């Protein structure tokens, strides 16, 4: 059993689809909320799009978190 990585107080889940592509879900574990148009709940966000590999899905999630955190600082 593998544990999903934690990045900047967010647990990143990558999941394979039946078509061979991958998706990412981000669970906010911190005190602040990253609520965007892609949020499913106050703490869970589904990244838009599908990715060719688990590594690509993970990298996209990290980039998404960095971008969302940057907009919170504005």
Number of C-alpha atoms within 10 A of each C-alpha: 3 4 8 12 11 15 15 12 13 21 19 24 19 21 16 16 11 7 6 10 15 20 23 24 21 25 20 22 15 12 8 12 17 23 16 12 10 12 17 14 13 13 17 20 22 18 19 14 11 17 20 12 16 17 12 16 25 23 15 19 26 19 12 15 21 13 11 15 15 10 9 11 6 5
